[in-house]
Amino acid sequence: MLVLGCIKEVSDYELVISLPNGLSGFVPVTQISDAYSKLLSKEVAQGELLEDLNSLSDMYSPGMLVRCIVTSVEKSADGRRSIKLSIDPKKVNKGLNASALASGMLLSGFVSSVEDHGYLIDIGVSGTHAFLPRQKAQNYIKAVKRGPDLKIGQNLNCIIVEVKNEGRVVRLSVDRSEVAASLATERQNWTLSNLLPGLVVKARVQKVVPLGMKLSFLSSFTGIVDFMHMDPEKSMNYSPDQVMKACILSIHPTSKVVRLTLRQAFLCPGGSPDQLSNDRMGAVVEESTVKAFYKQFGAVFELDDGTLAFARLKHLSKTRKSFKPGAFKTGCKHKCRIIDYSLMDEMCIVSLKYQIIEARFLQYQDIHTGDVVQGKVFALKPIGMQVKVTDGIKGLVPSMHLADVILKQPEKKYNIGDEVRCRVLECNPAGRKLILTLKKSLIQSKLPVLSNYEDAKAGLITHGFVVCAREFGCIVKFYNDVKGLVPKNELSSEPISSPDKVFHEGQVVKVMVLKCEPQQERLLLSFRLSSKPAPEDKKECTPKKKQEVKYQIGEMVDVKVLKKKDSGLEVSILEDEGNVIASIPTMHLSDFVATCKLLWHCLQEGDVLPRVMCLSDKGDHIILSRKSAVISAVQEEQIVRSFSEIQPGMLLTGYVRNVMPFGVFVEFPFGVTGLAPKVSMSDKFVTDTKDHFVVGQTVTAKVMSIDEEKQRVLLNLKVSECSSGDSAAESFALLNQYFKEMKEIRNLLRRRGEPSTTQGLCELVPGKELQLVVQDVKEDGSALFSGSCVTGLTATATRYHLGDKNIVPGEKTKALVLHVDALTSKVYVSLREELLKQ
């Protein structure tokens, strides 16, 4: 179908086109012209920018009228129709051939090459060379103010001045006054098969009906003008046989029905329709008056400023059932909101739906950086997740921003249609680009939003996220792509040798601005949020009152050890200048029971622990946790916040609260608790529950059943029942975490320069081969060893791990380290050949 359209928006990859009757479509960048497509292909092949390839925004602007052909109509995932168009002259002018070309014809042409004396123009007619002399283009070039020359791919309204050699050569003009005065006549031999939208004709009224009228033009053709395209000034005064100018809007390819418009803006080719002022878009009109109601289409209203607006049938009421035609008699008043503007109809499009009138966001311009928005998951893609904010607004949550940690399998957490709460990282209305984050720490942050370098004043404290951690420090990004550097010496009050091991990509951090140079877009930051007070200030330095600081469950903080107690560690939170006191129970230092006790033993007052999570903040007591599995569960939202969220079959990560003879009580983050009865505690037979679990131990539990009346949850702790699928991968992940924590402890002891026994323990890693001497063989078959590498330690091997060897005291042997118990200074080794060979 051929149709006249008006450019509504221009982006790098497409033109958004306003079509008649409130419709819109788009022209992809590959559907401009042959010459432009060849330049695009060449640039892609060469991988570098070409000088003679101009962007769409250099050649096209909103308000330009273009002739289009519909190439496809597709239904999108949300049920909306998507109209794909082309303005390529080979498709638009395909009904024309060289012999049909005549002087005075108005055609669409595209610049295909720039020559010394003029331009070669592609008019899409096979076998015809169209030339535009340079002098005939000068006035046009000056008027459009798009540079000193025409550009390849630029669209022109061309008038044929001369036809030579039976249409094989034509000379053109783009003079604005000649184009504006052009009229299609019988002499130009137009037929129904080559008639084009945008042609202005002289027409005669044949018949006037309530929804429009029928016209005759070019002696033998008839066409229709609908109610939206009559001239508003004369709409009530048309009569049969009246002669007037009309512009062709569309030609149907099979029925050959021609639609025309009588609106003044279209009666001078090369002109452009009236546009809506920016402040009117989205405006709520308290009283709009019904001018006419059409039961199959909708209603025309007069707005408070006298302009006309159209509301489609579906926008007149919430549902079809609630629609009352009686409320739309001429003169009735209604409250409405301007939701769009149809350039091709020169009319506002309005809605009477309450939810649209009250909607916070209607277009990209309504959304600002830092806004918190509600949306629905629309699609999951490799680069991230598409979220639909409203009908016309979609945003992207990049993979890094799907949670506080990087999600390996986002499809397990999110489903199409899920409601999500996001925060706007970046919004570019011109490019219809909206970037969102789902990181809870950013969404809940009450600190100022840093969205431009001018606002980055020294001393400002705000939240950002790490995009890179290297030897030199961390690069932290904020809103609107503002980024800055935290140099190595500003990462912590304690020296950090390898930033990439402490900080990770996507981690939300609290930073302070040290210095900013807005012109150079240079920003220097620090993770050290307070400088130490001068001695005279110390007296005034008092801990903050509890009500001044409230930490959210799941919030990550860095802490400093103040005191070691039997129950755990007393720490100060560095983000709040060390004035807020909290505690880490011993069993919350790690997921591994043995590591908890070892860490408590190794840590000293003054040590800094990064990335500790707030577990609860009740009254004046904040409890923190370093349990990696619990932190991951909270950050990946694999948790329940209240009893009402629990469903049978759920897998939840928690920790043992109490061990009773009849079962184990498990607590989860946010305070929900459940009971695992003795029969569901273990895959092994349980005699004494205390042989299987200890208080504080990290567990994965499966919800078996819930009793809503008594608010009770029954759990299953059997390992065979509590795997999410890939049990091997889960086991390796746990082992990996264990070795990572042991390595941290060894590094801590090395830095401290502990006695030689401790240094020796640091060097003994599982898998290391040792040269030992047999010291004693016990009655139970186990053996004790000595050696320079185990001085001051007890090295032992069980009977099984001696293998088939018959060893005697004093004998030298090779052994492999299996496990090191730093608390008891014991080293467990193996002499088995199959292990030593590996």
N, C-alpha and C positions, 0 to 999 in steps of 0.2 A: 504494500500500500504506500502510495506517495503522499506525503503530508508536509505542511509548512510548520516549522518549529522555531522557537526562540531560545537562545542559549541562556540558561539559568545560572549554571556554575561551571567553572573551568578548573580542572585539576591536572596533575602531571600525566595521568593515564586515560582520562575520559572527559567528554563534554556532557553535562547534564542538560537535557533539553525539555523545555516546557512545550506541551502539545495542546491542541484545542480540547475544550470540555474538561479542564482541570487535570488532565493526564500528564505524566512525564515519562521520559525515556532516557537512554544514554547512548552516546557514540563512543566506542572504544578508540584508543589512539591509532589502532591499525586500520580503521575504517574512514580515514580522511581522504587520501588520494594515493595513486600508485607511486608517484615521485616521493611523497613523504614516507611511505612504507619502506621504499628502497633505502632511503637515508637511515631509517631506524634499524633495518637489518644490517646495514654496513657498520653502524656504530656498535651494535651488539657483537658483530663478528670481530671487529678490530679491538674492542674493549677500551676505547678511549673516545672522548667527546669530539664531535665534528663541528667545525666552525659554522657550516651552512645549515646545520640542523637546529631549528628554533623550537622552543617548548610551545605547547598549546596556548599557554597564557600570553606568549609574545604575539600571537596571531589572532586570538579570539577573546572576546570579552562579553560579559552578561549584557543582554539586550539586543544582540545581533540576530537577525532572522536568517534561518538556513533551510534549504530544501532537503528533506530526509526521505529515506525509504525504510520501511519496517523490515528487518531481517529475521527476527524471531520474537515470540512472546512466550516467556517461560514462567512457571509458578515457582516461587522461592520456598524455602523450608517453612517459613512462617505464613504461607498461604497468599502472600502478596504477588501480584503479577509484575514481571520485569520485562520492559519493552526495550529490545535491543535495536539500534538504528544504525544507518550508514549514510554518510554525506558524499561518498565516493561518486564522482560524476559518471563513471562507467555504469553504475547501478541506477542512479537517479535519472540519467538521460538515456537509458537503454532503449526507450521507444523511438528515439531520433536516429535517422541515418543521414549520410552526407547529402543525398538528393532532396531531403526535406528542409534543409537549412535555408532560411530566407532573411533578407535584410530587415532589421527592426526587431528581430526576435530577442527576448530577454532570457539568458541562460545562466546557470551556475557554472563557474569555471574555477580551476585551481592552478596556481602558479606551479609549473613543472620544471622550468629552468630560467635563469637570468642571463640574457644575452647583451651585447654591446648596445644595440639599438632598440631593445625592448624585451618582451617576455614571451616565452612559449607557454600557452595556457592549455591545460587539459580540460576539454569540455565533454569528454567521455564518448565522443562519436568516432567510431572506427573509420580509419582512412582519411580523417580530416586533420589538417594542421591549423591550429588557431594561434594568431599572433596579435599581441597587444603592443603597439608602438609606444616608446618611452614618453613622447610628448602627450599622448592621450591618457597617461597614467599620473602625470605630475600633480594635477589639481587634487586627485584622489589621495595621493601619498601625503600631501601637505595637510589635507583635511583630517585624515585618520590619525596623524601624529604617532605612527608606529615605526619611526626610523626613516632614513633617506631612501630606502629601497623596498620593493615588495619581496616577500619571503616565500621560499618553496613550501607548498602546503597551504598557503593563504587562500581563503575563499573569497571570490569576487562575484558581484552581479555584473555580468557582461552583456553589452548590446552588440549584435552583429551589425557592423557598418557596411561591409562589402563581402560578397561571396564570389569566389573565382573557381574556374575549372570544375564546374558541377559539384561544388561543395567540398572539394579536396583542400582548398585554402580559404580561410576566412580571416578578415581583419576585424578586431574588436575595439570597443571603447568602454571605459569604466567611469566616464565623467558623471559626477553625481547628479547634475541637473538633467542630463540626457536620460539617465536611469530612472530618476524620479518621475519624469514626464512620459515614460514608455507605456504603451497600451497594446495589448494583444488584439490583432484585427483579423478579419477573414482573409485578407490578402496574404497573411503569413502562413496560410494553409495548415492551421492546427487541426489535429484529429483527436478522437477520444483515446487513441493508443499512444499519442506522444504529448498530450496536454500536461502541463507542469504546475505544481502548487506555486504560489507567489506571483502568478501572472495577474495583472489588473485588466479587467474587461468592462465593456459597457453592457449593462444588463437591463432587461425589462421585466417588471413584476407581472407574473401570470396569475398568482393566486395568493391571498393572505389567509393563514389559518392560525388558531390560538398558539401553537408551538413554534411558529415561524412563517416562512413563505417560500413559494416556488418561483424561480426566475428563469428566463431564457437569455442566452448570450451566444455570441459568435454565430448568429443566425439560426443554427439548427440544434444547439445544445441546451439542455435544461439542468438546473442545479437547485440545491436546497440551502436556505439560510435558517439556522435554528435560533431559538429565542435569545441565546447568549451572544449571538453575533449580529443582531440588529443594532443600528446606531441608536444608543440610549436617548439622544436628543429627539429623534424622529420616530421612535418605536410605535407610537399610536397613530401616526399619520401616513402610513403607506397605503397606496391604492393600486388596483390593477392598471397595467399599461404604463405605469410611472417608469421613467428611465433614470438609471443611476450608475455610478461606478461600483464595482464589487471586486474583491480579491479572492482567487481560488485558494481554499484551505487544504482540501484533500481530494484524491481520486481513488475510488475503490478498484482494485485490480480486476475483479471478476464481474461485479454488478455494474461497474463503471458509473456509480453514483458520485456526482460532484458536489462537494460542500463548499459554500462561499461565506465570506464575511463582509459586512457593510461598515465595520468599525473604521474610523478615520485614519488611525495609525498605520493601517495596512494598505491604504489606497495610494500611497506614494512609495514605490519600490525603493529599497535602500534605507527606509526609515526604521524606527524601532518603537515598540509599544511603551506605554507609561509604566514606570516601576513604582513599587510601594516603598515609602520611606521606612528606614530601618526601625524607627521607634514604634511603628504600628504593628510589626510582626509580633505575635504573641499577646497583643493587647486584648483586654476583656471589655466588651461593649455591653454596658448595663441594659440599654434599651435599643434593640434593632427592630425595624418594622417590616412585616411581611409584605412584599410587593406582589408576588405571584407564587402559587404552589402548583407543581407539576407532579402528579401522583406516581409517575414512573421514574422520575429523576431526582426531585428534591424541591427546594424552595429558594427564591431570590429575595434577599432582604435589602432594605436601605439602612445603612449604618448612621451613627450619630453625626458624621461629617458630610453626609449626603451621597457618599459613594455607594455603589451596589456590591453585594456579596452573594455568594452561592453556597448553600449547604447541601451536600449529598444526602439522599434518603437515610443512609445508615448513621448520619451524624445529627439527625433530628431528634433521636431518643436513645435511651440506654439499650433497649432491645426492640426487636420488631413487634413483640407482643404489647409492649408498653406504649407503642406509637398511637397517637390520636390525631387523625386528619383534621378534626374540627378546630384544633388549636392553631391551624396555619391558614386561617381565612385572611384575606387582604386586610391590613390594618392592625392585626394582632402583634403584640410586643413580646420579645423574647431576649433573654440574656445569652450572649454567645462570645466565642473567643476566636480571633483570627489565627488560623493554624497554618495558612499557606497563601501564596499569591500566584494566580495563574496569569503569566505574562501574555499568553496567547488569547486569553479571554478578557484581559485587563480588569480582572475581578479578584477580590479577596475570597479565599475559601474559608468558611467558618464552621465551627462545630457548636452544637447546643448540649453536648454530653457533659454531665456534671464532672465526671472524673477528668475530662480534658480541660475544662474551665479551671479546675482547682489544681491541675498538674504543676509540679514545681519546675520541671524541665520540658520544653517543647521542641527546642532546636539546639544545635551545638553551641550557639552563642549564649544560651542561658547557663551553661555549665562553666564553672571557674575552677582553676587549679586549687586543690586542697579540699574541694567539696566532697562530702560523704554521700554516696548515691546507692540506691537499691536497684538491683537488676536481676535478670534471669539468665542462666547459662544457655547459650544459643548453640555453640559448637566447640568441640575440643580439637585443637590442631597441634602439629609438632612445635610451632612457635609459641603456643600459649592457648588461652581460652577466650572465645568471643562471648561477650555479655551484652544482652539487649537491655538498654536502660528505659527506652520508650519505643514506640512504633518506628520513629525515624532516626533513633540514636543508638548506634552500636559502638562498643568499645572493646579494646583488647587488653587482657591481663597476660603480660609476657610470662613465660615458664618460671622465671626467677621469682615472680611476684604472686604465685599461687598459694603460698603459705610462708610462715616465718622461716621455714627451712626449704631446701630444694626438694620437690616431690618427684620421686622416680616413676610413680604410676598414678598420675592425677586422675585417671578414669576410675580409680577405686574410691576416690574421695568425692568427685563431682559427677553429677548426672545431668543430662539435657533437661532443662526446665527447673532446676534447683534455684531457689531464691538465694542471692548472695549480696553481702554488704561490702562495697568497695570504696576506695578513696581515689580521687582523680590526681594522677601524677602529671599529666600533660593534656591540654586540650587545644587543638588548632581548628577552629570552625571553618576556615577557608579550605583546608585540605580534608575536612570531615574526619579528623584524626583524634581519637580519644584513647589515652593510655591509662590503665587503672591498676591498683594494687589490692591484693587481698591479705596483705601482711597485717595481722592483728595489732602489732606494736605501732604501726604507722596510722592505722584507722583510729585507734584509741588515744593517740598522742594528743596532748593538750598544749604542746609547745608550738611556737610560731611556725608558720609554713614559709620555707625559704624557696621562692620561685624566681628570683632574679638577683643578679650580683649586687645591684644598688642597695638592696635591703640587708646585705651581709655586713652588718656593723660589728666591729670588734667587741667581744664579750657576749654576743648573741649565742644562746644555747638552744639547739634544736635537734630533731631526729633526722637521720639520713640512713642510707644503706650502702654497704661495702660493694664495690664493683670489681675491685682488684686489690689483692694483698701480695706485696712483693718485698724484696730485701730492703728497699728504700722506705717502705711504709705502706699506707693504705690510701686508695682513692675512694672517696665517698661521694655518692650522688644524692641530689635532693629533687625538688619538683622542677618541671620545665627544663630538664637536662642540665641544671646547674650542678657543677661538680667541683671538688676541692681535694687538696692533698693533706693527709695527716703524716708528717715526717716521722721517722723511726723513734726519735727522742721524745715525741709527744703521744706515743701510743699508750703509755702507762707510767705510773710513778716508779715502777720497777722495770729494769732493762728487759726487753724482749729481743732475743737473738734471731728468731725466725717468725716474722709476722704471719706468714702464710700458714703456720701451724696453729696459731691462736685465733686468727680471723678468717672467715670464709665468705665467698661470694654470696650476696643476698642478705647477709647478716644485718639486722637493724641495730644502729648504734646511736648513742647520744653524744653530740660533739659541741665544741665551743669554737666560735670564729676568733682567730688570732689577728688576721689581716686580710684585706681584700682590695684588689685593684680592678674595679669594674670595667675600665676600658680594655684592659688586657685579658679580662675574664680569668683572673688568677685569684685563687682562694686558698688561704692557709688555715688549717684547722688543728684542733687538739682533742684527744680523748681525756686529757687531764682537766677536769671541769673546774678545779679550784686551785689557786696557788696557796701555799702554806701561809697562815697568818703570821704577821710580824709579832715578836715577843710581847710588845705592849698590848696587842689585841687579844692575847690568849685568855685573859680574865673574862672578857665579854663573850667568848666562844662557848655557848651552851647548847646542849643537844636540842634539836627541834622538838616541839611538842608533837605528840603523835597525830593529832588531827590535821596538822599542816601537810603531812606526807601520807599518801595512801597508795599502796602498790597493788596493781592488778595481779591476779593469779595468772601465771604464765609469763610475766614480765621478766626480762633478763637483765641482770645487774652484775657489776664487778665488785668484789668485796676484799677486805683486808682482815687478816686474823688478828683479833685483839687479845683473846684469852682462850686457853684450852681447859675444858671442864670434863668431868667424867662422862657426861651425857653427850658431849659434842664440842662444837666450836662457837665462841661468841665472836661475831664479825661486825665491821662497820661497812656501810654501803658507800662506795667511792663517789657515785653519781651525785649524792647529796652531801658532798664535802666531808664525808666521814662522820656526820653527826647523827645519822640514823643507825641504831643498833639492831641487829638481827641474830638469829642462831641457825646453825646447820647441825642437826642431830648426827651423831657418828654414822648411823646406818643410812644417812642420806648423802654421804660423801661419794658413794659409788653404787652401781648395780650389783657389784660383786661383794659378798659378805666379807671375804678375807681382805679384799682391797680397802674396804672401809676402815678396818682396824689399823692396817698398815699406813694408810694416808694420815689418820689421826696421829699416829706415832711419829711420822716424818715431818708433818707441818709444824711450823714455829710461829710465834707472834711476829707480826710484820709481813708475813707471806701474803701475796695477792693471788686470789682465785678468780680467773675471768669466767664470764658466762655461767652464772648461777641463777637458778629460776626461783621466783617467789611462789611458794606452795600455799601459804595462807597468811593473811594479815588481819588478825583478830585483836581488837583492843590495842594494847600497847606491845604486842608480841608478834614479830614477823618471823616466819619459819621458811627457810630456803632449802633447795635440794640441788645436788649435782648429779642425780641419777639420769644418765643419758637416755635410757628407754622411756622414762616418765616425761622428760623434756621433749623428746621427739613426738610422743603421743599428744601432748598439749599443742605443740606447734603445728602438727599435721591434722589437728582437730579430730583425732581418733579418741574422743572423750565424751562423757556425758556431764552436763552441768547441773542436772536435777534428776530426781527420781522419774519424772514424767517422760524423760528422753530415753529411758532404758528399754531395750527390746530383747526378747529371747534370741540367742544365737550370736549376739554381739561379742567381739573379742576386745577386751579392755586391759590396759596396762595399769597396775597399781602396786601396792606394797603391803606386806603383812602388818596388820595393826595389833593383833593378839592371837596367841596360840592356846587353844583350849583342848581338853581331852576329847571333846566331841567334834572338833573341827577348827578351821582357821578363819578369822575375820580379816577381810581385805578392804583397804581403803583406797579410793581413787582420787585423783585431783578434783577439786571443787567439793570435797567432803562426802560424796556418796559412798556407802559401805555395803558389803555383802558377805554372806557366809558360805564357805566351801565345807560341806559336811565331810566327815572322816572317809566315807565311801568314795567321795569324788576328789580326794586330795591328791592321790598319786596312782600311777600305773602299777606300783608295787603294793604288797599287802601292808597295811598300816597297823602297827601295834601301839606305838607311842607317837602321838602327833609331833612331839618336840624333837624326835629323831629326824623329821623331814623338813621342818620349817623353823625359822627364827624371826623374831619381831624385826620389822624394817626391811626384810628381804623383798627384792623386786620380783613380781610375778605377772604372768599373762593369764587372765582368767576368761572363761567363756560363760556367758549368762545362760543358766539353765531355765529358770522360771522366776516370775515376779508375783508377789502378793500385794496388790495395790491397797487393799484394806489395811493390812498390817505394815505396809511400806517395807516389805522384806524382799531381799534379792538372794536367790540361791545360785552358787557358782560352781564351776568345775575347774580344777587346777591340773588335771591329768595332761601331761605333755602331749600324748597321742591325740587329745581332743582340741588342744589350744594352738594348733599351727594354722597360719593363714593360707597354707598351700605348699610353698617351697620350704620344707623344714631344713633341707641341707643349706640353703642360702641363709636362713635365719641363724643356724648354728654357726656358720662361718662369720656372720656379722657380729655375733656375740663374742666369739674368740678374738676377732679383730679388735673389738672395743676393749677387751681384757688386756691384750698385748699393748694396745695404745696407752692405756692407763698405767700399766707397769713401766712402760718406757718413760712416761712423764715423771713417775716416782724416781726412777734411776737418774734422770736428768736433774731433778731437784736435789738429790743427795750428792751428785757430782759437783754441782755449782757451790754446794755448801762446804765442800772440802772436809767431809766427815772422816773419822778414824779409819785406819787401813782395813779393818774388818768390814765396815760398811762399804768402803770403796771396792773391796773384793766381791761383795754381794752384787754391786752394780754391774760388774763385768760378767757375772755368771747368768747368761741368758739361756732359756730353753733351746736345746739343739746344739749348744756349744760342746766341742770335744775336749776332754781333759786327760792329762797324764796323772794317774793316781797310784798310790801304794796301798795294798791291803793291810789294814791294821788289825782287824779281828773278824772271825766268822762266828755268828751266834748260833745257839741251839735251834732256833726256828728257821735257820737257813739263810737269814739276812746277813749282810756284811757291812762293816764300817771301814772307811778309807781315810787316808791323810795325803797331804801334798802341798806344795808351795802355793798353789792357786786356791786352796781351801783352808788356809791357816786361820785358826780361831773359829772355824765352822764345823758342823757335823755333817759329813758326807756319808750317805747310806744308800744301799740297794736292797730291795726285797728279794726273796728267793727266786721269784719268777724272773726278775730283771738281771739275775746272774747268768741266765740261760743255761747252757749245758756245761759251763766251765766249772772245773773243780779247782777253786783257788785256795791258796794258803797264805797266812800272814807273811808280809815282807815282799810278796810278789808284786811286780810292776804291771799295770794294765791300762788299757784305754777305756774311757767311760764317756757316756753322753748325758748332759744335763737334761732332766725331765721337768723338774719343778724346783723353785727356790722359795722357801718360806722365810721371809726376812725377819718376821717377828720372833721366831724360835731359832733363827740362824741355822736352819737345816737345809741341806741340798740333797735332793733325791736324784740318783743317777741310774743308768742302765748299761749293762755290759753285753746286751744281746746283739749278735752279729747283724741281723737284718736292719736294726736301727743304726748301728755304726756305719754300715755300708752306704746308707742314704745321706 
